[in-house]
């Protein structure tokens, strides 16, 4: 096992593939918001919908992606887990590195088997400590003594994992000592607007983050008026993206949409005039992008067909 922390990373990577889900999946992920500490954002994933999708099957048959997916499954195997054991996940984006990352993973777990597999791995060292009625397990690299991941079991179907700081913060939430993501009206409201998609995200950027988005070569809009970004990534005939950039005023939203559409037209013209066949998938993807404004929102949607994706991923 290279890193137990790869499990959290793998879930986010898996989630970026996207798939349309059910109301049941949305309800599960919203339950997870009540277990996670408040922060800047959250990503929720219906893992089983992703791994049963046509896109997942297609990627599994291509050399490059197949190798990466195989490594993910091999890492899970070292923990005594299979992808079919994992049902859903929610990852909290902390307000700062000091707060630590925390993720809630729902599935079917045998606590004794999982701990036994970790203890049998000579490359890591497992330690544990009590914290407010819970047991926090910490996995350190045996050679460097650096933390790889920490986790705690809530029950046979729920694990909270991430950094030691993040896991303790999640336990504080359960104890009622810290606010949860569910209590963040801006983020929880955005997740509700996202509906029932299996992959949903919401992020409230700080002024420092949006102010740092600029380029000396591309005339990007002023993103400092954006105070919320939310949306979904799904699969139908390919990869579907729907994102909303919520601005402070309708005027700023209209100006941003106009500038983004101008950049989109430039990209279409540049790539469309190229004779390089490798650009064809990008041309197809850009053709399907739409950018509109509605009140204070800039809405971006696009679709990358499976055929185009197959050409991009070799």
C-alpha positions as CSV (number, residue, x, y, z in Angstrom):
1,X,0.0,0.0,0.0
2,X,1.5,3.3,-1.0
3,X,-0.8,5.5,1.1
4,X,-4.0,4.9,2.8
5,X,-4.8,8.5,2.1
6,X,-5.0,7.6,-1.6
7,X,-8.5,6.3,-0.8
8,X,-9.8,9.8,-0.2
9,X,-7.9,11.1,-3.3
10,X,-9.3,8.2,-5.4
11,X,-12.8,9.0,-4.4
12,X,-12.4,12.6,-5.6
13,X,-10.9,11.4,-8.9
14,X,-13.6,8.8,-9.3
15,X,-16.2,11.5,-8.6
16,X,-14.8,13.8,-11.3
17,X,-15.9,11.3,-13.9
18,X,-19.5,12.1,-12.8
19,X,-22.8,10.4,-13.3
20,X,-26.5,11.3,-12.9
21,X,-27.8,9.8,-9.6
22,X,-31.0,9.3,-7.7
23,X,-32.8,11.1,-4.9
24,X,-31.6,8.4,-2.6
25,X,-28.0,9.3,-3.3
26,X,-28.6,13.0,-2.7
27,X,-30.2,12.2,0.6
28,X,-27.2,10.1,1.7
29,X,-24.8,12.9,0.8
30,X,-26.8,15.5,2.6
31,X,-26.7,13.3,5.7
32,X,-22.9,13.4,5.4
33,X,-23.0,17.2,5.5
34,X,-24.2,16.9,9.1
35,X,-21.1,14.9,10.0
36,X,-18.5,17.2,8.4
37,X,-17.0,20.3,9.8
38,X,-17.8,23.6,8.2
39,X,-15.4,24.9,5.6
40,X,-15.1,26.5,2.2
41,X,-16.8,23.8,0.2
42,X,-17.9,20.2,-0.3
43,X,-17.9,17.5,-2.9
44,X,-20.4,14.5,-2.7
45,X,-20.1,11.4,-4.7
46,X,-22.3,8.4,-5.3
47,X,-19.5,5.9,-5.9
48,X,-21.6,3.0,-7.0
49,X,-23.3,5.0,-9.7
50,X,-20.0,6.1,-11.0
51,X,-18.4,2.6,-11.1
52,X,-21.5,1.1,-12.8
53,X,-21.5,3.8,-15.5
54,X,-20.8,3.2,-19.2
55,X,-18.0,5.7,-19.0
56,X,-16.3,3.7,-16.2
57,X,-16.5,0.6,-18.3
58,X,-15.1,2.5,-21.3
59,X,-12.2,3.9,-19.3
60,X,-11.5,0.4,-17.9
61,X,-10.8,-0.8,-21.4
62,X,-8.2,1.8,-22.3
63,X,-4.6,1.2,-21.4
64,X,-3.7,4.4,-19.6
65,X,-6.9,4.9,-17.5
66,X,-7.1,1.1,-16.9
67,X,-3.7,1.2,-15.3
68,X,-4.7,4.0,-13.0
69,X,-8.0,2.4,-12.1
70,X,-6.2,-0.9,-11.4
71,X,-3.9,0.9,-9.0
72,X,-6.8,2.3,-7.1
73,X,-8.4,-1.1,-6.8
74,X,-5.0,-2.6,-5.8
75,X,-4.7,0.0,-3.0
76,X,-8.2,-0.9,-1.8
77,X,-7.3,-4.6,-1.9
78,X,-4.4,-4.0,0.5
79,X,-7.0,-2.7,3.0
80,X,-9.2,-5.7,2.4
81,X,-11.7,-3.6,0.5
82,X,-13.3,-3.6,-3.0
83,X,-14.9,-0.8,-4.9
84,X,-18.3,-2.6,-4.4
85,X,-17.8,-2.0,-0.6
86,X,-17.9,1.8,-1.1
87,X,-21.3,3.4,-1.5
88,X,-20.9,7.2,-1.2
89,X,-18.5,9.8,0.0
90,X,-18.5,13.4,0.9
91,X,-15.3,15.5,1.2
92,X,-15.1,18.8,3.1
93,X,-12.9,21.5,1.7
94,X,-11.3,23.2,4.8
95,X,-11.0,26.9,5.2
96,X,-7.3,26.5,5.7
97,X,-4.6,23.8,5.9
98,X,-4.6,24.2,9.6
99,X,-8.2,22.9,9.7
100,X,-7.4,19.6,7.9
101,X,-9.3,17.6,5.4
102,X,-12.1,15.3,6.4
103,X,-14.2,12.9,4.4
104,X,-17.2,10.7,5.3
105,X,-17.3,7.4,3.5
106,X,-20.4,5.2,3.5
107,X,-20.2,1.5,2.7
108,X,-19.8,-1.9,4.2
109,X,-16.7,-2.2,6.4
110,X,-15.4,-4.8,8.8
111,X,-13.5,-2.9,11.4
112,X,-11.4,-5.9,12.6
113,X,-10.5,-6.9,9.0
114,X,-9.5,-3.3,8.0
115,X,-7.3,-2.8,11.1
116,X,-5.8,-6.3,10.6
117,X,-4.8,-5.5,7.0
118,X,-3.2,-2.2,8.1
119,X,-1.3,-3.8,10.9
120,X,0.0,-6.5,8.6
121,X,1.6,-3.9,6.3
122,X,5.2,-3.4,7.3
123,X,5.4,-0.1,5.4
124,X,3.1,1.7,7.8
125,X,2.6,2.0,11.6
126,X,-0.9,2.1,13.1
127,X,-1.5,3.9,16.4
128,X,-4.6,5.0,18.2
129,X,-5.9,7.4,20.7
130,X,-9.2,8.1,22.4
131,X,-10.9,11.4,21.5
132,X,-14.3,12.4,23.0
133,X,-15.7,8.9,23.1
134,X,-14.3,7.9,19.7
135,X,-11.1,6.0,18.8
136,X,-8.9,7.9,16.3
137,X,-6.5,5.7,14.3
138,X,-3.5,7.2,12.8
139,X,-1.4,5.6,10.0
140,X,2.2,6.8,9.7
141,X,4.8,6.0,7.2
142,X,7.0,3.4,8.9
143,X,10.2,4.9,7.5
144,X,9.5,8.7,7.8
145,X,7.1,8.6,10.7
146,X,4.9,11.1,8.8
147,X,1.1,10.9,8.9
148,X,-0.4,9.2,5.9
149,X,-4.0,9.3,7.1
150,X,-6.2,9.2,10.2
151,X,-9.7,7.7,10.5
152,X,-12.4,6.7,12.9
153,X,-15.3,4.3,12.7
154,X,-18.8,5.7,13.5
155,X,-20.4,2.4,12.7
156,X,-20.1,-0.6,10.3
157,X,-21.2,1.6,7.5
158,X,-19.5,4.9,8.1
159,X,-15.8,5.9,8.3
160,X,-14.5,9.4,8.7
161,X,-11.0,9.9,7.4
162,X,-8.5,12.5,6.5
163,X,-5.9,14.3,8.5
164,X,-5.8,13.9,12.3
165,X,-7.0,17.5,12.6
166,X,-9.8,17.0,10.2
167,X,-11.0,13.8,11.8
168,X,-11.0,15.4,15.3
169,X,-12.9,18.3,13.9
170,X,-15.6,15.9,12.5
171,X,-15.8,14.3,15.9
172,X,-16.3,17.7,17.5
173,X,-19.2,18.3,15.0
174,X,-20.9,15.1,16.1
175,X,-20.4,16.2,19.7
176,X,-22.2,19.5,18.9
177,X,-19.0,21.5,19.7
178,X,-18.4,22.8,16.1
179,X,-20.7,23.8,13.3
180,X,-21.3,21.3,10.5
181,X,-21.4,21.9,6.8
182,X,-25.2,21.4,7.0
183,X,-25.4,24.5,9.1
184,X,-23.7,26.6,6.5
185,X,-26.7,28.0,4.7
186,X,-24.8,29.2,1.7
187,X,-23.2,25.8,0.9
188,X,-26.2,23.6,2.0
189,X,-28.5,25.8,0.0
190,X,-26.3,25.4,-3.1
191,X,-26.2,21.6,-2.7
192,X,-30.0,21.7,-2.5
193,X,-30.1,23.6,-5.8
194,X,-27.9,21.0,-7.3
195,X,-30.8,18.6,-7.0
196,X,-30.3,14.8,-7.1
197,X,-27.1,14.4,-9.2
198,X,-24.7,11.8,-7.9
199,X,-21.8,14.2,-8.2
200,X,-22.4,17.5,-6.6
201,X,-20.1,20.3,-5.5
202,X,-20.3,23.7,-3.8
203,X,-17.5,26.1,-3.0
204,X,-17.5,29.6,-1.5
205,X,-14.2,31.1,-2.6
206,X,-12.6,33.9,-0.5
207,X,-11.8,37.3,-2.0
208,X,-8.1,36.4,-1.9
209,X,-8.8,33.3,-4.1
210,X,-10.9,35.0,-6.7
211,X,-8.6,38.0,-6.7
212,X,-5.7,35.8,-7.6
213,X,-7.3,34.5,-10.8
214,X,-5.6,36.6,-13.6
215,X,-3.5,36.2,-16.7
216,X,-1.1,38.5,-18.5
217,X,-1.9,36.8,-21.8
218,X,-5.6,36.0,-21.6
219,X,-8.2,38.8,-20.9
220,X,-10.0,37.0,-18.1
221,X,-13.0,38.5,-16.3
222,X,-12.8,40.0,-12.9
223,X,-13.8,37.0,-10.7
224,X,-13.8,39.0,-7.4
225,X,-17.5,39.4,-7.7
226,X,-18.1,35.6,-7.4
227,X,-19.0,34.5,-4.0
228,X,-20.3,31.0,-4.7
229,X,-19.6,28.2,-7.2
230,X,-21.8,25.1,-7.4
231,X,-22.9,22.5,-9.8
232,X,-22.7,18.9,-11.0
233,X,-20.7,16.6,-13.2
234,X,-22.6,13.8,-14.8
235,X,-22.7,11.2,-17.6
236,X,-25.3,10.8,-20.3
237,X,-23.9,10.5,-23.8
238,X,-20.6,11.6,-22.4
239,X,-19.4,13.9,-19.6
240,X,-21.9,16.6,-18.7
241,X,-20.8,19.7,-16.7
242,X,-23.2,22.2,-15.2
243,X,-21.8,25.0,-13.0
244,X,-23.2,28.2,-11.6
245,X,-21.0,31.2,-10.7
246,X,-23.0,33.3,-8.3
247,X,-22.0,37.0,-8.4
248,X,-22.8,39.9,-6.0
249,X,-24.8,41.7,-8.6
250,X,-26.7,41.0,-11.8
251,X,-24.6,43.7,-13.6
252,X,-21.4,41.8,-12.7
253,X,-22.9,38.5,-13.8
254,X,-23.8,40.0,-17.2
255,X,-20.4,41.5,-17.7
256,X,-18.7,38.2,-16.8
257,X,-20.9,36.1,-19.1
258,X,-20.2,38.5,-22.0
259,X,-16.4,38.3,-21.4
260,X,-16.5,34.5,-21.0
261,X,-18.5,34.2,-24.2
262,X,-16.0,36.4,-26.0
263,X,-13.2,34.1,-24.8
264,X,-15.2,31.0,-25.9
265,X,-15.7,32.5,-29.4
266,X,-11.9,33.1,-29.6
267,X,-11.2,29.5,-28.6
268,X,-13.6,28.2,-31.1
269,X,-12.1,30.2,-33.9
270,X,-8.5,29.4,-33.0
271,X,-9.1,25.6,-32.7
272,X,-11.5,25.5,-35.6
273,X,-8.9,26.9,-37.9
274,X,-6.3,24.4,-36.9
275,X,-5.5,21.5,-39.2
276,X,-4.2,19.4,-36.3
277,X,-6.5,16.4,-36.0
278,X,-5.6,16.1,-32.3
279,X,-7.6,19.3,-31.7
280,X,-10.8,17.7,-33.0
281,X,-12.0,16.4,-29.6
282,X,-11.5,19.8,-28.0
283,X,-13.3,21.5,-30.9
284,X,-16.3,19.2,-30.3
285,X,-16.2,19.9,-26.6
286,X,-16.1,23.6,-27.0
287,X,-19.0,23.6,-29.5
288,X,-21.2,22.2,-26.8
289,X,-20.4,24.8,-24.1
290,X,-23.0,27.4,-23.4
291,X,-22.6,30.4,-21.1
292,X,-25.6,32.5,-20.0
293,X,-26.5,34.9,-17.2
294,X,-29.6,35.0,-15.1
295,X,-29.9,37.6,-12.4
296,X,-26.7,37.4,-10.4
297,X,-25.8,33.9,-11.8
298,X,-23.5,32.9,-14.7
299,X,-24.5,29.5,-15.8
300,X,-22.0,27.3,-17.7
301,X,-22.9,23.9,-19.2
302,X,-21.1,21.6,-21.6
303,X,-20.9,18.1,-22.8
304,X,-17.9,16.0,-23.9
305,X,-19.2,13.0,-26.0
306,X,-17.8,9.6,-25.2
307,X,-16.2,9.5,-28.7
308,X,-14.3,12.7,-28.1
309,X,-13.2,11.6,-24.7
310,X,-11.9,8.3,-26.2
311,X,-9.7,10.4,-28.5
312,X,-8.4,12.6,-25.7
313,X,-7.6,9.6,-23.4
314,X,-5.2,7.1,-24.9
